[in-house]
Amino acid sequence: MSTALTGSAALAAFAANLQAKDIPADVLRKTEDLLVDWLGSAVAGKGARAVETLTQFAMDMGPSHGPSEILFNRRSSSPYMAAMANAAASHVVEQDDVHNGSVFHPATVVFSPALAVAQAIGASGEAFLVACVAGYEVGIRVGEFLGRSHYRIFHTTGTAGSVAAAATVGRLLKLTPEQMNHAFGSAGTQAAGLWEFLRDAADSKQLHTAHAAGTGLMSAYLAKQGFTGAKCILEGAQGMAAGMSTDADVRKLTAGLGQRWATVETSFKYHASCRHTHPAADALLQVVKAHQLKLSDIAKVVTHVHQGAIDVLGPVVDPATVHQSKFSMGTVLALVAQYEHAGLAEFDAHFRDAAIMALRDKVTMVLDEEVDTAYPQRWIGKVTVTTTDGRVLHGRVDEPKGDPGNTLSREEIESKAIRLATYSQSATEAEMRAVIAKLWALEKAPRVEAWLA
């Protein structure tokens, strides 16, 4: 990377020039872990109304057959339509990965277009993995650059995700650094995603990821054909930061580029809910187990949280749908107290149970200076639990389950992916094990072929 380049251009040059030999082995292994984890979420989207609606639109627009597979329904279409469908599907059950510092979900907007394009052009497994690392590194840095003020209004996975998808596809298409920067310009000018949907239990979150994957893919293909975009779309006077942030820091776009691998900092999601609920959920689970509490033993719970949790979860007071309930701190904590895990089955069957709603309404969020100062680099979980017999108990978790310091093993990742697939009935255990075995060896594959079609 030339030291003369800064901002958008430097990030584009990094993505365009990235080679397998530049990437440490542990980063490639982590990318494989993240890929298998994403596969589970991608097939778990089957049956979700928002996903089915978006996918039906894609199939209606055509083509009805193509080189790229839609994992959850065993159909195929063009790379553009398949990328959109898989991106919508892999974000709906709230089990896809998250990078803490950027508050960004990379997998859904990186692997979805990567798979679609790699299958269409016959890319090798190694080229696929390199492109995905490029997408993770770019997307995470754009999210960090846009800052906390951005996330208060904008869904970073929809905005930074557009640029991440462009980087991923651009690397697969072997764009030059100049072309890659044009792809960033086109992706950035289309970047979108607002949190207002949570107040209405609307379907927009799936549209955000579908749009980001499709926008990034289109932008890369356009750049390959000579279409130009703004050269400073990220940091320019009328670029993304100017319109979407008040605390953007351009240094974060390139700090440690090629030396600090943000991909390995990415966390897995243990509970099937918004990541902002996980620290408190794990802290409550600690208290419940230590004191052998039942749901009926809990009089109230105070969660000590960062401002981002209040901004995102605060509007959800009486969740009307399963998906909206995953953004209700009270619902998540009540399910954890009752079942010791807030998974797909627990949400689907019990989010409106009388006992769950009763405890839900006894959970409050308060801003905690320590937690807020540590965020977003660290997501600390702190709860104060008052029992019905008057005891006041405290729980604290410094690294929620799934964080790099408390990560999932490959066996746990496989089990999670299989559990998601079999629950949605989109694939059998045998099918998933066969695909997962191929993914662990993907680096050596001469081409990325169909997985489930």
N, C-alpha and C positions, 0 to 999 in steps of 0.2 A: 504494500500500500504506500503510495507516495505521500510524503509528509506535507506536500503542497496542497493536498486536497483536504477539505474540511466538510463537516455537516453531511448533507445528502450525498454529495459526490464521493466522499470518502467511504461512506457506508455502502454505496452502490459498487464501488471498486472492490471492496472486500467481498461482497456477495458474488460478483462476477468472476473474480480471480480465485476463489476458494477451491482447493484441491484436496483429495483424500489424504495425501501425504502431510498436509498442513494440520490435520485434525488428530488430536491425541486419541489413542485407542479407547480410553475410558469414556470419551465423549461419544464415540460411535456406539459403544455398548449401551450407554444411557439412551441414545436415540432409538436403539432397538427396543429397549424397555418401554419408552414412551410410545412407540409405534404399536406394540402389542396392547398396551393399555388403551390406546385410542381405538383399536379394532373393537374392543368390547363395547365402547360407547357408540361406535358407528353402527353396529348391528342392533344395539339396544333401542335405537330410535324407531324400530318397527312398531306400527300401531299408534304412535303419537299423532294426534289429529293435525297439529301444525306441520309436522314433518310430512305426513301423507299428502296434505294439501299442497305444500310447496313442490313435492316430488311429482304429483299429478300434473301440476302446471308445467314442470320441466318436460314431462313425457308428452303433454299435449303440444308444446311448442316444438318438440322433436329435436333430433330424430328418435324414433322409438327403439332403434338398435344402433350400436356404435362400438368403438373400441374400448370404452371405459365403463367399468362396472359400478352399479349402485349396490352397495354391499347388503343392505338390509332386505331388499326385495328381489335380489338375483336378476335384476334387469340390467340393461346397458344403454348407453347413449353417447353423445359427444362428450369430450373432456369438460366442456363448459357446464353442461347440464348435470353430469355426474358429480363434478366437484361441488356444485351448489347443493345437490341432494345429500351427499355424504356429510357436508359441513353442517347442514341443518340437522341431520340425524344424530351426529356425534356430540351435539351440545345440549340435547333436550333432557337427558336423564341426570344432568349435573354431576357426572362422574369423570369428565375429562380433566386433564391436568391443568395446573396453574403455576405461573411464575410469580412469587411473592412480591419482589421489588417493583415489578412493572404492573402488577395486578392484571395480568394478561393470560388468556388461555390459548397457548400456541397450537396445540395438536389439531384442533378442529379446523383451523384456517391454514395449516401447513400440510398435514398429511392428506387432507381431502383433495386439494388441487395437485399435490405431488403424485398421488396414486393415479388420478385421472390422466395426467399428462404422460407420466412414465409408461402407462399401459398403451397410450395412443402412439407414442413415438418409439417404443421398444427400448427404453433406457435400461441400463444395467442396474442391479441392486446397489452397487457402489455409488453410481451417479445419483440414484434416488436418495440415499442416505446423506450424501454431500449436500444436495439441494435442500434437504430438510434441516440440516444444521444451519445452512445459510438463512433459511426462513426463521428458525428459532432465534438466532443471534440478532438478526435485523429487527424482528418484531418486538423482542424483549427490550432492545435498546430504544426503539421508538416509543414504547410504552413508558419506560423510565424517563425519557426526555420530555414527554408531554406532562408528566407530573400528577400530583394529587388533585390539583384544581381541575384538570381535564376529567378525571374519573368521577368527580362529583356529579357531572352532567352527562358525560359521554361514556358509552360502553367501550372500553379500550379494545376489546377483542374485535369489535366491528371496525374501529378506526385504524389502530396500529395493525390490526389483522389484514387489512387491505394491502398494506405495504409488505407485510410478511409473506403473503401469498404471492405478490409480485416477485419478491426476491427468490422464493422457492421455484416458481415456474421459470423465471428468468435464468436461473442457474441450469435447469434442465434443458432449456433452449439454447444454452451457451451464448447468452447475450454478452456483448462487450461492456466494459464499464460505462461507456457513454449511453449505450442502449438501456442498460440496467437503470441508470439514473432517469432516463425518459420514462421507463416503466414505473418507477417510484412516483414521478410527477403525475402520471395519469391515474395511478392508484390513489395517491393522496388527495387529488382534487375530487375524487368520488367517495372518499372515506366518510362513513356515517354510522350512527347508532346512539340513540338517546335512551336514558333510563326511565323516561316517563311511562313506558309500557307497564312497569311493575305495579303502578297504582290501579290499573284496570284489569290485571291478569291477562293482558293481551299477548299475542303470539310473536311479538317483534323480535325476541331474542334469537329465535331460529332464523328469522330473516336477516338479522345482523351477520351471522356467520356465513349463511349462504351467499349473501351479497358480497362480503369480504373475499370469500374464496373465488367467486366468479369475477369480481372486479380485478383482483390481482392477476388472475389467469388472463383475462382479456387484455389488461395493460401490458403484460409481458409479450403476448403474441403481437399486439399492435406495435410495440417497440421493435420487435424483430423485423417488422415490415417497414420501418422508418418513421413511424408515428412519433411525434415529439411530445414531451411533457415538461412542466416547469423544472428547472435545474436545481432550484432550492425550495422544493415543495415543503420540506419539514421546517426549516429555519428562516425562510424568506419573509420579507416585510408583510406579505399578504398570504403566507403559507399556513400550514396546519396549526403550528403553535400560536401564531398571531390570532387566529380565529377561534382556537379551542383550548387555550391554556393561559394562565396568568403566572405560572411558576416554572415554565419550561427552561431547561438547562442544556444548551447545545453541546456542552462538553460530554454529556452522557451518551451521545450518539456514537462516539468513537473511543471512549475511555477503555483502555485495555484491549482494544480490538485485535483479535488474533492471539491474545495471551490469556485473558480472562474468558472462559467459555461459559456463558450464561446458561447454555443448554443443560448443564449438569446441575444447575441450581433449581431446576423445575421440580415442583412437588406433585405427587399423586393425590387424588382425592379418595378418602376412605368412606366418608358419608355421602349419600346421594343428594347433596344440598349445596347451596351457595357456600363458597369457601369461607366467607366471613362468619359463618356459624360454627365452623369446625373447631377453632381454638376453645371457645366456650363449651362446646359439646364435649370435647375431650376432658376439659377441666371438671365439668359436672360428672362425667362418667367416673373420673377418679374419686370424687366424693362419694358417689353412689356405691361403688365397689368397696371403698375403704370402710364405710359405715353401714354397709348392707341395707341401704335405704330402698323402700318401695315408693312407687309413685304417690301413694296416699300419705307417705311420711313427710312430703315436701310441702311446706306452706307457701314459700316464695323463693324465687331465685333472682339475684341481681348479677348481671353480666357486666364486667368492666372491660370496655371495648375502645377501639380506635374510631375516629370520626367517620372513616369510610364505611364501617359497619352500620353506623347510624344513618348515613346518607342513603345507603342502598336498601337496608332492611327496615328502616323506620316507617316508610309508607305502607308496609304490609301489616295491617292490623287484624283483619278477619279474612284470611285466604279463602278464595272461592274455588280454586282448582288445585290439583296435585302439584302442578308446576309452581304456582304462586306460593304454595305452602312451604316450598323449599327455600323461600326467601323470608320466612317467618322464624325469627329466633326462638320464639316461644314454642312453636310447633316442633322444631328440630330438637330442642332440649327436652320436651315432653316425651318424644319418641325415644330418645336416648335413655331417659330415665326409666322408661317402661321396658324397652327391648334391648338396651345396651348397644344398639346400632340403628342408625337412621338410613336404611337401605330402600331399594325400590319397593319391596313387598310391604314394608312398614308404612311408607307414604301412601301407597295405593290403597291399602286396606284400612288404615287407621287415622289419617290426618284429621278426619271429622268426628272421631270418637269423642263422646262426652268427657271422658276422663282426660284425654289428651288436650281438648280445648280448655278444660278447667285449669290445668297447669299452664297451658299456653298463656292464658290471661294473667298469670301470676309471675311472669317473667318480664323483667325490665332491663333496658340497656342504659348504662351511665358511662359518660366519657371518662377515661382513665388516663392521666398524664403519662405514666410510664408506658402503657400499652400504645398510646397514640404517638409518642416520641419514637418508639421502636419501629412502628409501622412506616412504610411497607416492607422494609428489609426483614423484619421479624414480626411474626403474628403470634403474640403472646395470648394465652387464654387464662382468664381469671374469673372466678365466680364466688359469690357469697350465697350460701344456702341456709335458709331458716327452716327448721323442721317444725312439725305440728306440736312437738313437745317442748319447743322453745330453744333448742340448740342452734348455735350459729356456726356453720362449718365453712371452711375455705378450701378452694381448689385452684391449682395453678399448673399450667402446662406451657413450657417454653418452646417446644417444637411439636405441633400437632402431628398425629399419625399421617405419614405420607411425605412430610418435609424431608429434605436431603439428610438431615441428622437423625431422622426417625423414619427412614424410607421403607418401601415395600420390597421384599425379596422377589426374585424372578418367579418363584413358586406362588407367592401371593398375587403377583401381577397376573399370572396365568389363571389362577383360581377366580380372580375378580372378573377377567374377560369372559371366562366360561360361564360364570354365574349370570352376567348381564345378558349373554346370548341366549342361554337356556330360559331365562325368565321371560324374555320377549318372544321366545319361540322362533327366533330368526335363524338359529343354527343349532345343531346338536353338539353335545360335548365332543364327540368323535370328529366332527367337522372342524370345530375350533382347535382341537389339539393338532390336527393335521396342518391347518393354516399356520398356527403359532410355531410349529416346528420349522416351517419354511421361513418364517420371519426371523427366527434366531440365526438362520444361515443366509439371510438376504444379501449380505455384503458380497458373497461369492456367486450370486445368481447372475447369469449372463443377460437376463432381461426380466423385467417385472411383468409377470403374466397374471391371469385371472386368479383370484383367491377363492371365491365362493360361487361364481357364476357357473 
